[in-house]
Amino acid sequence: MAFNVLIVDDSSSMRAIIKKIIKVSGFSVGEFLVAADGKEALKVLKDEWVDIVLTDINMPNMNGMELIAEMKKDELIRSIPVVMVTTEGSEKKMQEAMDLGASGYVKKPFLPEDIKRTLSSIMGEEDGQRDHDEDDEAGDF
């Protein structure tokens, strides 16, 4: 199953990097959508089908924390999982994001397997960790 992914970051180069890393990771993406801040993200969320949101915390106009808070107020988009993708290293800040309703977070810089593991886990998809179990499953008919 392919997922529509919304990448929210005020840096266009960072949006491109995140998109490329997700592609390289092998996570199944139908369509990439982008927004430069939380306000743009809310517009995209109202107009497009989005399965998961990846957002930076620190952005102008509306930051990632404010985006989550606004999403939780809207019945139609409140259940869309949000992953924080940030340089913010503070455990307190990450806990604050989780308390607001973030589904997970990935600290920059990250590897393709980090992002795939996080996204697959949140979306309930196999994350490639079961490759070694194929022989075990062969006899299960």
N, C-alpha and C positions, 0 to 999 in steps of 0.2 A: 504494500500500500504506500502510495506517495503522499507526502504531507506538504501543505502550503506553509512556508516559513516567512515570518515578518521579522526583518532585522532592523532594529532601531538604534542608531548611533549618530552623533552629530558630525562624525568624521566620515566623509565619503570613502576615503581610502580604507578605513577600518571596516566599513560595511562590505567593501569589496574583498578584503582579506577574510572576514568571517564567512562570506558566501563561498569563497574558494576553498577554505578549510572544510566546510560542510560537504562540498562536492567531493573533495579528495577522500573524505572519511567514508564515503559509501552510504551515508544516511539517505534514505529514499525521499527526494524532494520533487514535488509536482511543480510548484512555482515559488520563486523568491519574490518577496515584496520588500520595499525598503521605506524607511522614514527617518528624518533627521532629528526628530525629538518626539516627546510624548504626544504633543498636540497633533502632529502629522500622523502619528501612529493611530490615534483614535479615529481620525478621518478614514484611514485605510481599513481599520477594523469595521467601520460602519458600511463600507462599500464593497469589501472583498471577503471571500471565505478564507479564514486563517486558522490553521490547526495549532500552531505554536508560535510564540513571540520570544525573540532573543533581544534583550535590551541592555544598553549601558546604564549605569546609575547616573553619572554626572553629565548632564546635557543642559543647554539653555532652554528657555521657554517652559518646558515641563520635563523634569528629570524622570528617571526610571521608577523611583519610589512613588512619585505622584501618578505616573502612568498606571501602575498596579492599583493604586487606590481608586482611580477613576474607573478602571475596568471593573472592579468589584462592585461598583454602584450600578452597572448596566447589566440587566438580566440576560441580554443576548450574548454578551462577550465575557461575562464574569468567570465562566468555566474554562476559558482558553488558558492553557498552561503558559507561564512566563518563566524564562530562564534569564538570570542576570549574567551578563558577560562583561566583566569589569576588571580594572586594575586595583579596585578597592580591596585591600587585604584585611581590613578590620573584621574580626569575627563578630563584633557588635553590629556593624553595618550589615553584614550578611544575615545575621539573626533577625535584624529589623526587617530586611527584605522578605525573609521566610515568614515572619509574623504577619506581614501585610498580605501574604498569599503567593509569593514566588514559589514555583515548583522545584527550583534548583538554581545552582549558579556554577559558572566556570570562570576561573581567574585567568586573566591575560598575563603572560602569553600561554597558549594552550596548544596541544597537539590534536591532530584529526581524531585519533582514537579517544581522547578525552571528551570531545564534543559529541562524537557518535555514541559513546557509552551513556552520556547524560541524556541526550535527546531520545535515544532508543528506550532507555529506562522509563522516562517520563511518558512516552507515547505508547508504552507497552509492547514494543517490538523487540524481536530477538536482536541482541547487540553483537552477535558474532562470537560470543564467549563459549557457545555450545559446539563449536566446530569439532571438538575432541569427542563429543558424545554421539557422533553419527553411528558408530559401530554399536553402541548400546541400544539405539533406537531401531536398528535394522530388524531385530527380532520381534518387535512389538507390533503384531498384526491383530 
